[in-house]
Amino acid sequence: MVSRIFFCLALLIIASPALTDTIAVIGTGDVARALGPEFAAQGHTIVYGSRSPDSAKARDLAAETGQDASVTTQVDSVVGADIVVLAVPGMLVGEITKGLGDLSGKIIIDPTNPLQRDGLRLTHGVDTSNTEIIQAIAPDAKVVKAFNTLNWKTMIEPASSGGPVSIPLAGDSRSAKKTVAELVSGMGLEPIDVGGVENARWVEGMLILWINNRYSTRDSFEYHLRKTE
Ligand SMILES: NC(=O)c1ccc[n+]([C@@H]2O[C@H](COP(=O)([O-])OP(=O)(O)OC[C@H]3O[C@@H](n4cnc5c(N)ncnc54)[C@H](OP(=O)(O)O)[C@@H]3O)[C@@H](O)[C@H]2O)c1
């Protein structure tokens, strides 16, 4: 009898599909195009949220993504989603988050940078961080800063950087950071937990430091956090 129960349990485990999530990717720009297909390749279902879901650009992106990806409006895309990726202009993230409706219980991945032009240089355009702004608008969601520190090309081709590329994760929910860390690892990148949401501002600052050197007469540089053994 006991061996029969074990046999049935083993069959159940073998027959169970891998855990997959529905991921709403808001936006159809460079970051959405990088992350959507990467997450689909890990078996997740992608629903893009676009202002123009009927455009050829949006429909082609969904068709190229695989795993039966689809595209709809921003507000409809989040309805059945476990995870929401805000791949949208950084200075509009508050307004766009408010427009998405109830995000309670969902994981929100925030790859944005609040870049504001000040003459020739870019500055950090908010008093706190975009991640804290999103968390305040959606207090019952679990917001995780991720993917904002590197170019979209490196996201899809980490080997091009010649070494491990790390992704700092900032947010208050350990379980949400664990889920996002699995997505990061699945892309061949290296997740590093940098603490709570109050650290997101410093993670956003990394990109601003980088971009201002890159587009100035000073030396440009690449940077990768790297775990110590
Ligand atoms: N590009 C990079 O390499 C990179 C890397 C790391 C982080 N980031 C950050 O990630 C975010 C997205 O970057 P991106 O390069 O993907 O930007 P992007 O190419 O400009 O795409 C942003 C998308 O957001 C949607 N959008 C644009 N204006 C909007 C508005 N007024 N209201 C609502 N939705 C709007 C658009 O999608 P629809 O037209 O379909 O609505 C657009 O395709 C930014 O905050 C950026 O700082 C970028």
The ligand as an SDF file (V2000), in Angstrom:
LIG
                    3D

 48 52  0  0  0  0  0  0  0  0999 V2000
   17.0360   51.1270  -23.1400 N   0  0  0  0  0  0  0  0  0  0  0  0
   17.8370   50.5340  -22.2440 C   0  0  0  0  0  0  0  0  0  0  0  0
   18.8700   49.9360  -22.6060 O   0  0  0  0  0  0  0  0  0  0  0  0
   17.4710   50.5700  -20.7830 C   0  0  0  0  0  0  0  0  0  0  0  0
   18.1920   49.7610  -19.9130 C   0  0  0  0  0  0  0  0  0  0  0  0
   17.8350   49.7310  -18.5560 C   0  0  0  0  0  0  0  0  0  0  0  0
   16.7620   50.4850  -18.1020 C   0  0  0  0  0  0  0  0  0  0  0  0
   16.0840   51.2880  -18.9790 N   0  0  0  0  0  0  0  0  0  0  0  0
   14.9220   52.0410  -18.4500 C   0  0  0  0  0  0  0  0  0  0  0  0
   13.7770   51.2260  -18.7460 O   0  0  0  0  0  0  0  0  0  0  0  0
   12.6480   52.0560  -19.1030 C   0  0  0  0  0  0  0  0  0  0  0  0
   12.1900   51.6820  -20.5210 C   0  0  0  0  0  0  0  0  0  0  0  0
   13.2690   51.9420  -21.4100 O   0  0  0  0  0  0  0  0  0  0  0  0
   13.1210   51.6990  -22.9870 P   0  0  0  0  0  0  0  0  0  0  0  0
   14.4640   51.9840  -23.5570 O   0  0  0  0  0  0  0  0  0  0  0  0
   12.4710   50.3860  -23.2540 O   0  0  0  0  0  0  0  0  0  0  0  0
   12.1300   52.8730  -23.3780 O   0  0  0  0  0  0  0  0  0  0  0  0
   11.3680   53.0590  -24.7430 P   0  0  0  0  0  0  0  0  0  0  0  0
   12.0630   52.2960  -25.8230 O   0  0  0  0  0  0  0  0  0  0  0  0
   11.1390   54.5020  -24.9020 O   0  0  0  0  0  0  0  0  0  0  0  0
    9.9620   52.3100  -24.4790 O   0  0  0  0  0  0  0  0  0  0  0  0
    9.0950   52.7160  -23.4740 C   0  0  0  0  0  0  0  0  0  0  0  0
    7.7010   52.1680  -23.8160 C   0  0  0  0  0  0  0  0  0  0  0  0
    6.7690   52.7180  -22.9110 O   0  0  0  0  0  0  0  0  0  0  0  0
    5.5440   53.0160  -23.5810 C   0  0  0  0  0  0  0  0  0  0  0  0
    5.2730   54.4510  -23.4140 N   0  0  0  0  0  0  0  0  0  0  0  0
    5.9250   55.4780  -23.9710 C   0  0  0  0  0  0  0  0  0  0  0  0
    5.3770   56.6610  -23.6130 N   0  0  0  0  0  0  0  0  0  0  0  0
    4.3490   56.3540  -22.8150 C   0  0  0  0  0  0  0  0  0  0  0  0
    3.3740   57.1560  -22.1530 C   0  0  0  0  0  0  0  0  0  0  0  0
    3.3450   58.4790  -22.2640 N   0  0  0  0  0  0  0  0  0  0  0  0
    2.4640   56.5120  -21.4050 N   0  0  0  0  0  0  0  0  0  0  0  0
    2.4590   55.1870  -21.3210 C   0  0  0  0  0  0  0  0  0  0  0  0
    3.3550   54.3650  -21.9470 N   0  0  0  0  0  0  0  0  0  0  0  0
    4.2880   54.9670  -22.6920 C   0  0  0  0  0  0  0  0  0  0  0  0
    5.7390   52.7150  -25.0520 C   0  0  0  0  0  0  0  0  0  0  0  0
    5.0620   51.4970  -25.4050 O   0  0  0  0  0  0  0  0  0  0  0  0
    3.7110   51.5770  -26.2690 P   0  0  0  0  0  0  0  0  0  0  0  0
    3.9560   52.5490  -27.3850 O   0  0  0  0  0  0  0  0  0  0  0  0
    3.4990   50.1840  -26.7510 O   0  0  0  0  0  0  0  0  0  0  0  0
    2.6490   52.0420  -25.3340 O   0  0  0  0  0  0  0  0  0  0  0  0
    7.2440   52.5650  -25.1890 C   0  0  0  0  0  0  0  0  0  0  0  0
    7.5890   51.6050  -26.1460 O   0  0  0  0  0  0  0  0  0  0  0  0
   13.1330   53.4990  -18.9740 C   0  0  0  0  0  0  0  0  0  0  0  0
   12.7470   53.9950  -17.7190 O   0  0  0  0  0  0  0  0  0  0  0  0
   14.6610   53.3870  -19.0780 C   0  0  0  0  0  0  0  0  0  0  0  0
   15.3040   54.4200  -18.3370 O   0  0  0  0  0  0  0  0  0  0  0  0
   16.3990   51.3400  -20.3070 C   0  0  0  0  0  0  0  0  0  0  0  0
  1  2  1  0
  2  3  2  0
  2  4  1  0
  4  5  1  0
  4 48  2  0
  5  6  2  0
  6  7  1  0
  7  8  2  0
  8  9  1  0
  8 48  1  0
  9 10  1  0
  9 46  1  0
 10 11  1  0
 11 12  1  0
 11 44  1  0
 12 13  1  0
 13 14  1  0
 14 15  2  0
 14 16  1  0
 14 17  1  0
 17 18  1  0
 18 19  2  0
 18 20  1  0
 18 21  1  0
 21 22  1  0
 22 23  1  0
 23 24  1  0
 23 42  1  0
 24 25  1  0
 25 26  1  0
 25 36  1  0
 26 27  1  0
 26 35  1  0
 27 28  2  0
 28 29  1  0
 29 30  1  0
 29 35  2  0
 30 31  1  0
 30 32  2  0
 32 33  1  0
 33 34  2  0
 34 35  1  0
 36 37  1  0
 36 42  1  0
 37 38  1  0
 38 39  2  0
 38 40  1  0
 38 41  1  0
 42 43  1  0
 44 45  1  0
 44 46  1  0
 46 47  1  0
M  CHG  2   8   1  16  -1
M  END
$$$$
